[in-house]
């Protein structure tokens, strides 16, 4: 067993996972989101109330007699509380040694055209919460989002290895998934959309299988319950999992029909049972927080510009969002990731008769279309301009799986151009946390950076001792590149290339 563990730790998959974890961690940002506050309350007090943080975020609201809560489902916060709980003794020691870190601080200036960022920073400084919240954002990223991204890349690698790709080819595809898709960008901080994308990838793996299911009569019952559990927990993370759970549930039934009525009924019950436990947890949370299990947080928050439209912000899909969710330069999926456009050509890729990928493409299309309509009906999607591509991110793993065969079928030069442009965009937005045009402008005008350095640079008046100048990020990037070169030395050179087109 020890020898096997050593072999795995020295293998391509382990290096891939460590690389993704490391690079994602480098691109962590101190962005504090509503889920961060609940994660802190859970880690520190096992409480779902966030009274301490009222006034710091517009998605924290009070219910008279019940306390304050976040305007979203708790799943991402529950996961984020785990690394915070582990880090709690170290944080307590730090603040005991340096109590001034928790002291109120005078107002400062944040050099950003979005005024709410300066308001938030100064409210946190006035309460002495600025350092604590910034550290919490970094801990949840390095301790949760980065390892989840590493696990996702490892699953993609193993998926293609089991389908005949060489280690070199599978590693290349996994690297593309990790660094050329918006999973990279959205993993910079605690984020429910990226977590839901990971759950969707897991459900795909269970349905299609790590090994081809040629000759199997029906979907294994354990896989059906796993799909339900993953996307059931997806609902605990965010209600945008609802259309995915519906389509994947129907897909489970379709994948079970070969086994006849017993397999179909058994898998339907297994899928429903898998989803029932996390959904029951969500209902229990809503009951404890709002006094009723049946309605989401949006029903109870004060009225906003978008919540008064339709049913708590849900209306018929608007033309602006139908177009914007795909092509708006501030948050459009295909603008942030042109590579995924290849998925649209997947139905025309030449395949052998009876190839199961044809049926899989139909289900991918159904799931992505359902999420697209759902996201375009959610009027709060209009706020994506402030944070970049978001609502369509859970579709990324499905579109990526559809895009890979189309990319392989492309001529070498167009494929290289498409991948190169996408990687540059992904790096630019992940470094700067800006829209695609602004991110590219910053990258080519001011050079590579890292989110933490960029934030510190913009907070020069508030934290002058933490300024590193333009050489800071370049030095960190150079040292990081050297460490990764050591990790991968001789590996890629010795990997077999025969059959890498697969």
C-alpha positions as CSV (number, residue, x, y, z in Angstrom):
1,X,0.0,0.0,0.0
2,X,2.8,2.4,0.9
3,X,4.5,1.7,-2.4
4,X,1.3,2.3,-4.3
5,X,0.7,5.5,-2.5
6,X,4.2,6.7,-3.3
7,X,3.6,5.8,-7.0
8,X,0.4,7.8,-7.0
9,X,2.0,10.8,-5.3
10,X,4.7,10.8,-7.9
11,X,2.3,10.3,-10.8
12,X,0.9,12.8,-13.4
13,X,-2.5,13.0,-11.6
14,X,-0.9,14.0,-8.3
15,X,1.3,16.6,-10.0
16,X,-1.7,17.9,-11.9
17,X,-3.8,18.3,-8.7
18,X,-1.0,19.9,-6.7
19,X,-0.4,22.3,-9.6
20,X,-4.0,23.4,-9.8
21,X,-4.3,23.8,-6.1
22,X,-1.1,25.9,-6.0
23,X,-1.9,28.1,-9.0
24,X,-5.5,28.6,-7.8
25,X,-4.1,29.6,-4.4
26,X,-1.8,32.1,-5.9
27,X,-4.9,33.8,-7.5
28,X,-6.8,33.9,-4.3
29,X,-8.5,37.3,-3.6
30,X,-9.7,39.0,-0.5
31,X,-13.1,39.5,-1.9
32,X,-15.6,39.1,0.9
33,X,-19.0,37.7,-0.2
34,X,-22.2,37.1,1.7
35,X,-21.3,33.4,2.1
36,X,-18.2,34.4,4.0
37,X,-20.2,35.9,6.9
38,X,-22.3,32.8,7.4
39,X,-19.2,30.6,7.1
40,X,-17.5,32.6,9.9
41,X,-20.6,32.4,12.1
42,X,-20.8,28.7,11.6
43,X,-17.1,28.2,12.3
44,X,-17.0,30.4,15.4
45,X,-20.5,29.9,17.0
46,X,-22.3,27.1,15.0
47,X,-24.9,29.8,14.3
48,X,-26.7,30.6,11.2
49,X,-27.3,34.2,12.3
50,X,-24.9,36.9,11.1
51,X,-26.0,39.8,13.3
52,X,-22.4,40.9,13.8
53,X,-22.1,41.8,10.2
54,X,-25.3,43.8,9.5
55,X,-24.5,46.8,7.3
56,X,-21.4,45.3,5.7
57,X,-23.2,43.7,2.7
58,X,-26.4,44.5,1.0
59,X,-27.4,40.8,1.0
60,X,-27.4,40.7,4.8
61,X,-30.9,41.5,6.2
62,X,-32.6,41.5,9.5
63,X,-36.0,39.9,10.4
64,X,-37.5,41.5,13.5
65,X,-37.3,39.1,16.4
66,X,-35.3,36.5,14.5
67,X,-32.0,38.1,13.7
68,X,-29.9,38.7,10.6
69,X,-29.3,36.2,7.7
70,X,-27.7,36.1,4.3
71,X,-29.8,36.4,1.1
72,X,-28.8,33.0,-0.3
73,X,-28.8,29.3,0.4
74,X,-26.2,28.1,3.1
75,X,-24.4,25.3,1.2
76,X,-21.3,27.2,0.2
77,X,-21.0,28.7,3.7
78,X,-21.3,25.2,5.3
79,X,-18.3,24.1,3.2
80,X,-16.4,27.3,3.7
81,X,-16.8,26.9,7.5
82,X,-14.7,23.7,7.4
83,X,-11.3,25.3,6.7
84,X,-12.2,28.3,8.9
85,X,-12.9,25.9,11.8
86,X,-9.5,24.2,11.2
87,X,-7.8,27.6,11.0
88,X,-9.6,29.1,14.0
89,X,-6.9,28.3,16.7
90,X,-4.2,29.9,14.5
91,X,-6.4,33.0,13.9
92,X,-7.1,33.2,17.6
93,X,-3.4,33.0,18.4
94,X,-2.6,35.7,15.8
95,X,-5.2,38.1,17.2
96,X,-4.0,37.4,20.7
97,X,-0.5,38.2,19.7
98,X,-1.5,41.2,17.7
99,X,-4.7,42.6,19.2
100,X,-4.3,45.8,17.2
101,X,-5.3,43.9,14.1
102,X,-8.9,43.9,15.5
103,X,-8.8,47.5,16.5
104,X,-11.0,50.1,14.7
105,X,-9.1,52.0,12.0
106,X,-9.7,55.4,10.4
107,X,-11.3,55.8,7.0
108,X,-9.1,55.3,3.9
109,X,-9.4,55.4,0.1
110,X,-9.8,52.4,-2.2
111,X,-8.7,53.3,-5.7
112,X,-11.6,51.8,-7.7
113,X,-14.4,53.4,-9.7
114,X,-17.0,51.3,-7.9
115,X,-17.8,53.4,-4.8
116,X,-19.4,50.5,-2.8
117,X,-15.9,48.9,-2.4
118,X,-14.6,51.9,-0.6
119,X,-17.7,52.0,1.6
120,X,-17.3,48.4,2.5
121,X,-13.6,48.7,3.3
122,X,-14.2,51.7,5.6
123,X,-17.2,50.1,7.4
124,X,-15.0,47.0,8.0
125,X,-12.1,49.2,9.2
126,X,-14.4,51.1,11.5
127,X,-15.4,47.9,13.2
128,X,-11.9,46.4,13.2
129,X,-13.1,43.5,11.0
130,X,-11.0,44.3,7.9
131,X,-8.1,42.0,8.6
132,X,-10.3,39.2,9.9
133,X,-12.6,39.3,6.9
134,X,-9.7,39.4,4.5
135,X,-8.0,36.4,6.1
136,X,-11.3,34.5,6.1
137,X,-11.6,35.1,2.4
138,X,-8.1,33.8,1.8
139,X,-8.6,30.7,4.1
140,X,-11.8,29.7,2.4
141,X,-10.2,30.0,-1.0
142,X,-7.0,28.1,-0.2
143,X,-8.7,25.6,2.0
144,X,-11.8,24.9,-0.1
145,X,-12.1,26.5,-3.5
146,X,-8.5,25.6,-4.6
147,X,-8.6,22.0,-3.5
148,X,-12.1,21.5,-5.1
149,X,-10.6,22.9,-8.3
150,X,-7.7,20.5,-8.1
151,X,-10.1,17.5,-7.5
152,X,-12.2,18.6,-10.5
153,X,-9.1,18.7,-12.7
154,X,-8.1,15.3,-11.5
155,X,-11.5,13.9,-12.3
156,X,-11.3,15.3,-15.8
157,X,-7.8,13.8,-16.2
158,X,-9.0,10.4,-15.0
159,X,-12.1,10.5,-17.2
160,X,-10.1,10.9,-20.4
161,X,-7.4,8.4,-19.3
162,X,-10.1,5.8,-18.9
163,X,-11.3,6.6,-22.4
164,X,-8.0,5.8,-24.0
165,X,-6.2,9.2,-24.0
166,X,-2.5,9.1,-23.2
167,X,-1.3,10.7,-20.0
168,X,0.0,13.7,-22.0
169,X,-3.3,14.2,-23.8
170,X,-5.4,13.7,-20.7
171,X,-3.2,16.1,-18.7
172,X,-3.5,18.7,-21.4
173,X,-7.2,18.5,-21.4
174,X,-7.4,18.7,-17.6
175,X,-5.1,21.8,-17.7
176,X,-7.4,23.4,-20.2
177,X,-10.4,22.7,-17.9
178,X,-8.6,24.1,-14.9
179,X,-7.0,27.2,-16.4
180,X,-8.9,28.0,-19.7
181,X,-12.5,28.0,-18.3
182,X,-14.3,30.4,-15.9
183,X,-13.8,27.7,-13.1
184,X,-10.4,29.4,-12.6
185,X,-11.9,32.9,-12.4
186,X,-14.8,32.0,-10.1
187,X,-12.5,30.0,-7.8
188,X,-10.7,33.1,-6.6
189,X,-12.9,33.3,-3.5
190,X,-15.8,31.4,-1.8
191,X,-18.3,31.0,-4.7
192,X,-21.5,29.0,-5.0
193,X,-21.4,29.0,-8.8
194,X,-18.1,27.3,-9.0
195,X,-19.1,24.8,-6.3
196,X,-22.3,24.0,-8.2
197,X,-20.1,23.5,-11.4
198,X,-18.0,20.9,-9.4
199,X,-21.2,19.1,-8.3
200,X,-22.4,19.1,-11.9
201,X,-19.1,17.6,-13.1
202,X,-19.5,14.9,-10.4
203,X,-23.0,14.1,-11.5
204,X,-21.7,13.8,-15.1
205,X,-19.0,11.4,-14.1
206,X,-21.5,9.2,-12.3
207,X,-23.9,9.2,-15.2
208,X,-21.4,8.6,-17.9
209,X,-19.0,6.6,-15.7
210,X,-15.2,6.8,-15.2
211,X,-15.2,3.6,-17.4
212,X,-17.3,3.2,-20.5
213,X,-20.4,1.3,-19.7
214,X,-20.5,-0.6,-23.0
215,X,-22.6,-3.8,-22.4
216,X,-24.1,-2.7,-19.2
217,X,-27.9,-3.1,-19.0
218,X,-28.7,0.0,-16.9
219,X,-27.2,2.7,-14.8
220,X,-26.0,1.3,-11.4
221,X,-28.3,2.2,-8.6
222,X,-25.5,3.7,-6.5
223,X,-24.7,6.1,-9.4
224,X,-28.3,7.2,-9.5
225,X,-28.4,8.0,-5.8
226,X,-25.1,9.8,-6.2
227,X,-26.4,12.0,-8.9
228,X,-29.4,12.9,-6.7
229,X,-27.2,13.6,-3.7
230,X,-24.7,15.8,-5.6
231,X,-27.4,17.9,-7.3
232,X,-29.6,17.8,-4.2
233,X,-26.7,19.4,-2.3
234,X,-26.5,21.7,-5.3
235,X,-29.9,23.1,-4.3
236,X,-28.4,23.7,-0.8
237,X,-25.7,25.7,-2.5
238,X,-27.9,27.7,-4.9
239,X,-31.4,27.4,-6.3
240,X,-29.9,27.5,-9.8
241,X,-29.3,23.8,-9.3
242,X,-33.0,23.2,-9.8
243,X,-33.0,23.0,-13.6
244,X,-29.9,20.8,-13.5
245,X,-31.4,18.5,-11.0
246,X,-34.6,18.2,-13.1
247,X,-32.7,17.4,-16.4
248,X,-30.3,15.0,-14.7
249,X,-33.2,13.2,-13.0
250,X,-34.8,12.6,-16.4
251,X,-31.4,11.5,-17.7
252,X,-31.1,8.9,-14.9
253,X,-34.5,7.5,-16.0
254,X,-33.4,7.4,-19.6
255,X,-30.1,5.7,-18.6
256,X,-32.1,3.1,-16.6
257,X,-34.6,2.1,-19.3
258,X,-32.4,-0.7,-20.6
259,X,-32.9,-2.6,-17.4
260,X,-36.7,-2.6,-17.7
261,X,-39.3,-1.3,-15.2
262,X,-37.5,-2.7,-12.1
263,X,-34.3,-0.8,-12.9
264,X,-36.2,2.3,-13.9
265,X,-38.3,2.5,-10.7
266,X,-35.3,1.5,-8.5
267,X,-33.1,4.2,-9.9
268,X,-35.8,6.8,-9.8
269,X,-36.3,6.1,-6.1
270,X,-32.5,6.0,-5.5
271,X,-32.1,9.4,-7.2
272,X,-34.9,10.9,-5.3
273,X,-33.6,9.4,-2.0
274,X,-30.2,10.8,-2.7
275,X,-31.6,14.3,-3.2
276,X,-34.0,14.1,-0.3
277,X,-31.4,14.3,2.5
278,X,-29.7,17.5,1.4
279,X,-33.0,19.1,0.4
280,X,-34.4,18.2,3.9
281,X,-31.4,20.1,5.3
282,X,-32.2,23.1,3.2
283,X,-35.8,23.1,4.3
284,X,-34.6,22.8,7.9
285,X,-32.3,25.8,7.5
286,X,-35.1,27.9,6.0
287,X,-37.4,26.9,8.8
288,X,-34.9,27.8,11.5
289,X,-33.9,31.1,9.8
290,X,-37.2,32.4,8.4
291,X,-39.9,30.5,10.3
292,X,-41.1,28.5,7.3
293,X,-39.4,25.8,5.3
294,X,-41.1,26.5,2.0
295,X,-39.7,29.8,0.8
296,X,-36.2,31.0,-0.1
297,X,-34.4,33.9,1.5
298,X,-35.3,36.3,-1.3
299,X,-38.9,36.2,-0.1
300,X,-37.9,37.8,3.2
301,X,-35.3,40.4,2.3
302,X,-36.2,44.0,1.9
303,X,-37.4,45.0,-1.6
304,X,-34.7,45.9,-4.1
305,X,-34.7,47.1,-7.7
306,X,-34.9,43.6,-9.0
307,X,-36.8,41.7,-6.3
308,X,-40.0,43.5,-7.1
309,X,-40.0,42.2,-10.7
310,X,-42.1,39.1,-11.1
311,X,-41.9,36.6,-8.2
312,X,-39.1,37.8,-6.0
313,X,-37.0,38.7,-9.0
314,X,-38.1,35.9,-11.3
315,X,-39.8,36.9,-14.5
316,X,-39.9,35.7,-18.1
317,X,-36.4,35.5,-19.7
318,X,-35.5,39.0,-20.9
319,X,-33.8,39.6,-24.3
320,X,-31.1,41.6,-22.5
321,X,-30.2,38.6,-20.3
322,X,-30.6,36.1,-23.0
323,X,-28.0,37.9,-25.0
324,X,-25.9,39.1,-22.1
325,X,-25.5,35.8,-20.3
326,X,-23.6,34.6,-23.4
327,X,-22.0,37.6,-25.0
328,X,-21.9,40.6,-22.7
329,X,-18.1,41.6,-22.4
330,X,-18.7,42.2,-18.7
331,X,-20.2,38.7,-17.8
332,X,-21.0,36.7,-21.0
333,X,-19.9,33.1,-20.8
334,X,-18.5,32.9,-24.4
335,X,-16.7,36.2,-24.0
336,X,-14.9,34.9,-20.8
337,X,-14.4,31.5,-22.5
338,X,-14.4,31.5,-26.3
339,X,-13.2,27.9,-26.2
340,X,-16.6,26.7,-25.2
341,X,-18.0,27.9,-28.5
342,X,-16.6,24.7,-29.9
343,X,-19.3,22.9,-28.0
344,X,-21.8,24.3,-30.5
345,X,-20.1,22.4,-33.3
346,X,-20.1,19.1,-31.4
347,X,-23.2,17.7,-33.1
348,X,-21.4,17.9,-36.4
349,X,-18.3,16.0,-35.3
350,X,-18.0,12.7,-37.2
351,X,-18.8,9.8,-34.9
352,X,-19.2,6.0,-35.3
353,X,-22.7,4.7,-35.6
354,X,-24.2,3.9,-32.2
355,X,-21.7,6.2,-30.4
356,X,-23.3,7.0,-27.0
357,X,-21.8,10.5,-27.2
358,X,-24.7,11.5,-29.5
359,X,-27.3,10.8,-26.7
360,X,-25.0,12.5,-24.2
361,X,-24.9,15.6,-26.3
362,X,-28.7,15.8,-26.3
363,X,-28.7,15.7,-22.5
364,X,-25.9,18.2,-22.3
365,X,-27.9,20.5,-24.5
366,X,-31.0,20.1,-22.4
367,X,-29.2,20.8,-19.1
368,X,-27.4,23.8,-20.5
369,X,-30.6,25.2,-22.1
370,X,-32.5,24.7,-18.8
371,X,-29.9,26.6,-16.8
372,X,-29.7,29.3,-19.5
373,X,-33.4,30.0,-19.4
374,X,-33.4,29.9,-15.6
375,X,-30.5,32.3,-15.4
376,X,-32.1,34.7,-18.0
377,X,-35.3,34.7,-16.0
378,X,-33.5,35.7,-12.8
379,X,-33.4,39.5,-12.8
380,X,-30.6,39.5,-10.3
381,X,-28.4,38.3,-13.1
382,X,-28.3,42.0,-14.2
383,X,-25.8,42.5,-11.3
384,X,-23.2,40.3,-12.9
385,X,-21.5,43.3,-14.4
386,X,-20.0,43.9,-11.0
387,X,-18.4,40.5,-10.5
388,X,-18.0,38.9,-14.0
389,X,-19.4,35.7,-15.5
390,X,-21.4,33.9,-12.8
391,X,-24.8,32.4,-13.4
392,X,-23.8,30.2,-16.4
393,X,-20.7,28.8,-14.8
394,X,-22.4,25.6,-13.7
395,X,-22.8,24.7,-17.4
396,X,-19.0,24.9,-18.0
397,X,-18.2,21.2,-17.3
398,X,-21.0,20.0,-19.6
399,X,-20.0,22.4,-22.4
400,X,-16.4,21.5,-22.0
401,X,-17.1,17.8,-22.3
402,X,-19.0,18.6,-25.6
403,X,-16.2,20.9,-26.8
404,X,-13.3,18.5,-26.5
405,X,-14.2,16.3,-29.5
406,X,-14.9,19.4,-31.6
407,X,-11.5,20.8,-30.6
408,X,-9.8,17.6,-31.6
409,X,-11.5,17.7,-35.0
410,X,-10.3,21.2,-35.7
411,X,-7.3,22.0,-37.8
412,X,-4.1,22.6,-35.8
413,X,-3.8,26.4,-36.4
414,X,-7.4,27.5,-35.6
415,X,-7.4,25.2,-32.6
416,X,-4.2,26.7,-31.3
417,X,-5.5,30.3,-31.8
418,X,-8.8,29.5,-30.0
419,X,-7.0,27.9,-27.1
420,X,-4.4,30.6,-26.9
421,X,-6.9,33.5,-26.9
422,X,-9.0,31.7,-24.3
423,X,-6.0,31.0,-21.9
424,X,-4.9,34.7,-22.2
425,X,-8.4,35.9,-21.3
426,X,-8.7,33.4,-18.4
427,X,-5.4,34.5,-17.0
428,X,-6.2,38.2,-17.4
429,X,-9.6,38.0,-15.7
430,X,-8.3,35.7,-12.9
431,X,-5.4,38.1,-12.2
432,X,-7.3,41.3,-12.3
433,X,-11.0,40.4,-11.4
434,X,-12.2,42.8,-14.1
435,X,-14.3,42.5,-17.3
436,X,-12.6,41.0,-20.3
437,X,-11.7,44.3,-22.1
438,X,-10.5,45.9,-18.9
439,X,-8.6,42.8,-17.8
440,X,-6.8,42.6,-21.1
441,X,-6.0,46.3,-21.0
442,X,-4.5,45.9,-17.5
443,X,-2.5,42.8,-18.4
444,X,-0.9,44.2,-21.6
445,X,-0.4,47.7,-20.2
446,X,0.8,47.0,-16.7
447,X,2.0,43.5,-16.9
448,X,1.1,40.3,-14.9
449,X,-0.1,40.7,-11.4
450,X,-2.0,38.7,-8.7
451,X,-5.3,39.7,-7.1
452,X,-3.9,40.2,-3.6
453,X,-1.2,42.6,-4.8
454,X,-3.7,44.5,-6.9
455,X,-6.0,44.9,-3.9
456,X,-3.1,46.1,-1.7
457,X,-2.0,48.5,-4.4
458,X,-5.5,50.0,-4.5
459,X,-5.6,50.3,-0.7
460,X,-2.3,52.3,-0.5
461,X,-3.7,54.9,1.9
462,X,-5.1,52.3,4.3
463,X,-2.2,49.9,4.5
464,X,1.0,51.6,3.4
465,X,3.2,49.0,5.0
466,X,1.8,46.3,2.7
467,X,2.7,47.9,-0.6
468,X,5.2,45.8,-2.7
469,X,5.4,47.8,-5.9
470,X,5.3,46.3,-9.4
471,X,8.1,43.8,-8.7
472,X,6.2,42.0,-5.9
473,X,3.9,40.0,-8.1
474,X,6.6,39.4,-10.7
475,X,8.9,38.0,-8.0
476,X,6.2,35.7,-6.7
477,X,5.3,34.5,-10.2
478,X,8.9,33.8,-11.0
479,X,9.5,31.8,-7.9
480,X,6.2,29.9,-8.4
481,X,7.2,29.1,-12.0
482,X,10.5,27.7,-10.8
483,X,8.8,25.5,-8.2
484,X,6.3,24.2,-10.7
485,X,9.2,23.5,-13.1
486,X,10.8,21.4,-10.4
487,X,7.5,19.6,-9.7
488,X,7.1,18.7,-13.4
489,X,10.8,18.1,-14.3
490,X,11.2,15.2,-16.7
491,X,7.5,14.3,-16.4
492,X,6.0,15.8,-19.5
493,X,9.2,14.9,-21.5
494,X,8.9,11.2,-20.6
495,X,5.1,10.9,-21.1
496,X,4.2,8.8,-24.1
497,X,2.7,10.8,-27.0
498,X,1.4,7.9,-29.1
499,X,-2.3,8.2,-29.5
500,X,-2.4,11.7,-27.9
501,X,-4.9,12.8,-30.5
502,X,-7.4,10.9,-28.4
